Amino acid sequence: MIDSVKRLGKIALIVSGTYCCSLLCLELPSVILSQGIESQSQLEELLAKEKKKLNCDKNIKAKLTFDYNNPISIKNEDGSYEIFLSEFGHNVSTLRHELYHIADGHLDNPNRNWISYFFWYEPQAALYESFGLKL
């Protein structure tokens, strides 16, 4: 029994490691090759352009920041949204990724958990970020 559990643990580790590497390989080239965002005004212009591509009419503000380690998108109590692009994420690819989370309603799901986020929402945003594919 213990050997079966150890074997299952090894398989789970290999599968989850492969999955994480696949996501990284999908996102990394688009982030590295993406156009940088140099100013707040440029960010606002790009946000408007990308919202139009997604037919998104949600109230979204985006900010260039150094306050976070990773780019994030949040839903505020008033129903508006914010995207914070950290130093690592000052590029169009990351803006598209975070905007897709908002436009597709990923932040609106009250039953969202790490499983749905990691295995459903994150791959969708990665595909949009990299290829412009909307699922």
Secondary structure, 3 states (H helix, E strand, C coil): CHHHHHHHHHHHHHHHHHHHHHHHHHHHHHHHHCCECCCHHHHHHHHHHHHHHCCCCCCEEEEECCCCCCCEEEECCCCCEEEEECHHHCEHHHHHHHHHHHHCCCCCCCCCCHHHHHHHHHHHHHHHHHHCCCC
